[in-house]
Amino acid sequence: MGVINTMVSRPRLRIGTRGSALARWQAEWVAARLAEAGVDVELVPIVTRGDVQQQGPVESIGAQGVFTKEIQRALLENQVDLAVHSLKDLPTEPIAGLCLAAVPQRAPVCDALVSRDGTTLAQLPPSAVVGTGSLRRRAQLLYHRPDLQTREIRGNVDTRLGKVDAGDYDAIVLAEAGLRRLELADRITELLPLSISLPAVGQGALGLETRTDDEITRSALAALDDAASHAAVRAERAMLAMLEGGCLAPIAAWGRVEQDSLLLTGRVLDRDGTRRLQIALAGEPAAAEDLGRRVAEELIRQGAAELIRSGRQEAGRDASPVLRPLRQEGGD
């Protein structure tokens, strides 16, 4: 009842969302939860640079925030009151006037292999072609199977599934969470073990972003926040921020709360998957950012800074179809 009363002064909460099927599912899910609490909501479609350039050259989309900046600008200009992000798309750099107000309970974090003929990763023949738009996935696949050919793939979930069905790829890798949200779990051939493919920072989680001074919206979102999920992604994002990996280095992380302890596993690879560094530490959920920084420091001691630096240099000079600067993650 308290949430309903706080919303009286504003007749409708405007939710900014991208127009893809997955983005709309996410926004509609949040809208439904708010409606259950008595909040009147409106979805406001916003076209981002990433959506416009889904079919363009990959080098033109290699920057961070291409799926979030336009929505954040709409927030700052008071055109919308809430942005629903795939948290793995949201850059870690803070934006003055905006805050990550809530993180609902996280969906599964695994990567999923979808193959044309039901072949698992271990069963794929030598030199099989695997499509991914993620440098993180590419490097981890090559670390496990250096014989594979990894090729870039663009477009939303349906477009990518269509490309593997058409025989353009022997298999592709997508997020399990997105496939389940779109009721496409039957397309999953295999969930890749975390020992092979650790998720992206924030994978499977939604980030609900608002204006810092918008107490009405922040109050409405409080009931949607899951403390364990929020602590896990805070740790992951703090790790990524300290590593300063951006979109040019294969960085993966998995935070989770187990028996009141926050565990964080961080992983950094070189772009070709020939070297892999990993560290796992535990801490208090209330000190999530500190845990993320400690994991980053240990990775740096192991040589992560060198891998990230060489990745940036390689990205700047390599123009081959396979090794162009891929997005760390992005879109669907």
C-alpha positions in Angstrom: 0.0 0.0 0.0 2.9 2.3 0.7 4.1 2.0 -2.9 0.7 2.9 -4.2 0.6 6.1 -2.1 4.0 7.2 -3.2 3.0 7.1 -6.9 -0.1 9.3 -6.5 1.9 12.4 -7.4 2.9 11.0 -10.7 0.1 9.2 -12.7 2.4 6.9 -14.7 5.9 5.6 -14.5 7.6 5.6 -17.9 9.9 2.7 -18.7 12.5 3.2 -21.5 13.3 0.0 -23.4 14.9 -1.1 -26.6 12.6 -2.6 -29.2 14.1 -6.1 -29.6 12.0 -9.1 -28.4 14.3 -9.8 -25.5 14.5 -6.2 -24.4 10.7 -5.9 -24.5 10.3 -9.1 -22.5 12.5 -7.7 -19.8 10.7 -4.4 -19.7 7.3 -6.0 -19.7 8.4 -8.3 -16.9 9.4 -5.3 -14.8 6.2 -3.5 -15.8 4.1 -6.5 -14.7 5.8 -6.6 -11.3 5.2 -2.9 -10.8 1.6 -3.2 -11.9 1.1 -5.9 -9.3 2.2 -3.4 -6.7 -0.4 -0.9 -7.9 2.0 1.2 -10.1 0.7 2.5 -13.4 3.3 2.0 -16.1 4.0 2.9 -19.7 6.6 1.4 -22.0 8.6 3.9 -24.1 10.5 2.4 -27.0 14.0 3.9 -27.6 16.2 3.1 -30.5 19.9 2.7 -29.5 23.0 3.0 -31.7 23.5 -0.7 -31.2 20.0 -1.5 -32.6 20.6 0.8 -35.6 23.9 -0.9 -36.4 23.0 -4.5 -35.8 23.8 -5.3 -39.4 26.7 -2.8 -39.9 30.4 -3.4 -39.8 31.5 -4.6 -36.4 34.3 -2.0 -36.0 31.6 0.7 -36.1 30.0 -0.7 -32.9 33.1 -1.6 -30.9 32.4 1.0 -28.2 30.9 0.4 -24.8 27.3 1.6 -24.0 26.0 1.3 -27.6 22.8 -0.4 -26.2 22.4 1.9 -23.2 23.5 5.5 -23.9 20.3 6.7 -25.6 18.1 5.3 -22.9 20.3 6.9 -20.2 20.1 10.2 -22.1 16.3 9.9 -22.0 16.5 9.3 -18.3 18.6 12.4 -17.7 16.3 14.5 -19.9 13.3 13.3 -18.0 11.7 11.6 -21.0 11.5 8.3 -19.1 11.6 7.5 -15.4 13.2 4.0 -15.5 15.6 2.1 -17.8 15.6 -1.7 -17.9 19.0 -3.0 -19.0 20.5 -6.3 -19.6 23.1 -5.7 -16.9 25.9 -7.1 -19.0 25.4 -4.3 -21.5 25.6 -1.5 -18.9 29.1 0.1 -18.7 30.7 0.2 -15.2 31.6 3.9 -15.4 29.1 5.9 -13.2 27.0 8.6 -14.9 26.3 11.7 -12.7 22.6 11.8 -11.9 21.9 8.1 -12.5 22.0 5.1 -10.2 21.4 1.4 -10.4 18.4 1.3 -8.1 17.5 -2.4 -8.2 18.6 -5.8 -9.5 15.8 -8.4 -9.5 16.6 -12.0 -8.8 19.1 -13.2 -11.3 18.3 -15.7 -14.1 20.7 -18.6 -15.0 24.1 -17.4 -15.9 25.4 -20.1 -18.2 26.3 -19.8 -21.9 24.3 -22.2 -24.1 25.5 -24.0 -27.2 23.0 -24.3 -30.1 24.2 -26.6 -32.8 22.6 -27.3 -36.2 22.4 -31.1 -35.7 22.4 -31.5 -31.9 26.2 -31.9 -31.7 27.7 -31.0 -28.3 30.9 -29.0 -28.0 32.9 -32.1 -27.4 31.4 -33.7 -30.5 31.9 -30.8 -32.9 34.4 -31.9 -35.6 37.8 -30.3 -35.9 37.6 -26.8 -37.6 33.9 -26.6 -36.9 32.6 -23.0 -37.3 31.1 -21.6 -34.1 29.4 -18.2 -34.2 29.7 -15.6 -31.4 29.6 -11.9 -31.1 31.4 -12.0 -27.8 35.2 -11.8 -27.4 34.8 -13.5 -24.0 33.0 -16.5 -25.4 35.4 -16.7 -28.3 38.6 -16.8 -26.1 37.1 -19.3 -23.7 36.0 -21.6 -26.5 39.5 -21.5 -28.1 41.2 -22.2 -24.7 39.1 -25.4 -24.5 39.1 -26.2 -28.3 41.8 -24.4 -30.2 40.9 -26.3 -33.3 37.6 -24.5 -33.7 37.0 -21.7 -36.1 35.2 -18.9 -34.3 33.4 -16.4 -36.5 31.4 -13.2 -35.7 27.7 -13.3 -35.7 25.3 -10.3 -35.5 21.6 -9.7 -35.0 19.0 -10.6 -32.3 18.3 -14.0 -31.0 15.9 -15.1 -33.8 18.4 -13.8 -36.5 21.2 -15.8 -35.0 19.2 -19.0 -34.7 18.1 -18.6 -38.3 21.8 -18.4 -39.3 22.7 -21.6 -37.6 19.6 -23.3 -39.1 20.6 -22.1 -42.6 24.0 -23.8 -42.2 26.1 -20.6 -41.9 27.6 -22.0 -38.7 27.9 -25.4 -37.2 27.0 -24.0 -33.8 26.4 -20.7 -32.0 26.7 -19.6 -28.4 24.0 -17.6 -26.7 23.1 -16.7 -23.1 20.9 -19.4 -21.5 18.9 -16.6 -19.7 17.8 -14.9 -23.0 16.7 -18.2 -24.6 14.6 -19.1 -21.6 13.0 -15.7 -21.3 12.0 -16.0 -25.0 10.7 -19.5 -24.4 13.4 -20.9 -26.7 15.0 -23.3 -24.2 14.2 -26.2 -26.5 16.9 -24.9 -28.9 19.6 -25.4 -26.3 21.9 -28.3 -27.3 24.1 -28.0 -24.3 24.7 -25.7 -21.3 28.5 -25.0 -21.3 30.1 -25.8 -17.9 31.4 -22.8 -16.0 34.8 -24.5 -16.0 34.8 -23.9 -19.8 32.8 -20.7 -20.2 32.4 -18.3 -17.2 29.7 -15.7 -17.8 30.0 -12.1 -18.7 29.9 -9.6 -15.8 26.2 -9.2 -15.0 25.0 -11.9 -17.4 21.5 -13.1 -16.6 20.7 -10.1 -14.4 18.5 -7.1 -15.1 19.7 -3.6 -14.1 16.9 -1.1 -13.2 18.4 2.4 -13.6 16.8 5.6 -12.4 17.7 9.2 -11.7 19.4 9.5 -8.4 17.0 12.2 -7.1 13.9 10.3 -8.2 12.8 9.1 -4.8 9.3 8.1 -6.1 10.7 5.6 -8.7 13.4 4.3 -6.3 10.8 3.6 -3.7 8.6 1.8 -6.2 11.6 -0.4 -7.2 12.7 -1.4 -3.7 10.4 -4.5 -3.6 12.0 -5.8 -6.9 15.5 -5.7 -5.6 17.1 -9.1 -4.7 19.9 -8.5 -2.2 22.0 -11.6 -3.2 21.8 -10.9 -6.9 22.6 -7.2 -6.4 25.6 -8.0 -4.2 26.9 -10.5 -6.8 26.8 -8.1 -9.7 28.2 -5.3 -7.6 31.3 -7.5 -7.0 31.5 -8.4 -10.6 31.2 -4.9 -11.9 33.8 -3.6 -9.3 36.2 -6.2 -10.6 35.7 -5.2 -14.2 36.0 -1.5 -13.4 39.3 -2.0 -11.7 40.6 -4.2 -14.5 39.5 -1.5 -17.0 38.9 -4.2 -19.6 36.1 -2.5 -21.5 35.2 -4.3 -24.7 38.7 -5.2 -25.9 39.6 -7.9 -23.4 38.0 -11.3 -22.7 37.0 -10.9 -19.0 34.5 -13.1 -17.2 33.1 -13.3 -13.7 30.7 -15.2 -11.6 29.5 -13.9 -8.2 27.1 -15.8 -6.0 26.0 -15.9 -2.4 26.3 -19.2 -0.7 25.6 -19.7 3.1 25.7 -16.0 3.7 29.1 -15.6 2.0 29.7 -13.8 -1.3 32.0 -15.8 -3.6 33.5 -14.3 -6.7 35.4 -16.1 -9.5 37.2 -13.9 -12.0 38.8 -14.9 -15.2 40.9 -13.0 -17.8 42.2 -14.5 -21.1 44.2 -13.3 -24.1 42.2 -12.7 -27.2 43.3 -16.0 -28.9 42.5 -18.1 -25.8 46.1 -19.3 -25.4 46.5 -18.0 -21.8 43.9 -18.0 -19.0 44.1 -16.5 -15.5 41.6 -17.2 -12.8 41.1 -16.4 -9.1 38.3 -17.1 -6.7 37.8 -15.3 -3.3 35.1 -14.9 -0.7 33.9 -12.0 1.3 30.9 -10.4 3.0 27.9 -9.4 0.7 27.9 -6.0 2.3 31.5 -5.5 1.1 30.8 -6.6 -2.5 32.8 -3.9 -4.2 35.8 -4.6 -1.9 35.7 -8.2 -2.9 35.6 -7.3 -6.6 38.6 -5.1 -6.2 40.5 -7.8 -4.4 39.8 -10.3 -7.1 41.0 -7.8 -9.7 44.2 -7.1 -7.7 45.0 -10.9 -7.6 44.4 -11.2 -11.4 46.7 -8.2 -12.0 49.3 -9.9 -9.9 49.0 -12.9 -12.2 49.5 -10.8 -15.3 46.0 -9.7 -16.2 47.1 -6.1 -17.0 49.5 -7.4 -19.6 46.8 -9.5 -21.3 44.4 -6.6 -21.3 47.0 -4.2 -22.6 48.1 -6.5 -25.4 44.4 -7.1 -26.3 43.9 -3.3 -26.8 47.0 -3.1 -29.0 45.9 -6.1 -31.0 42.4 -4.7 -31.4 43.8 -1.5 -32.8 45.9 -3.1 -35.5 44.0 -6.3 -36.5 41.5 -6.0 -39.2 40.9 -9.7 -39.9 37.3 -11.0 -39.9 37.9 -13.1 -36.9 40.0 -10.8 -34.8 38.4 -7.4 -35.2 37.4 -5.7 -32.0 34.3 -7.6 -30.9 31.9 -6.3 -28.3 32.6 -7.8 -24.9 28.9 -8.5 -24.9 25.9 -6.6 -26.1 22.3 -6.7 -27.3 20.6 -10.1 -27.2 
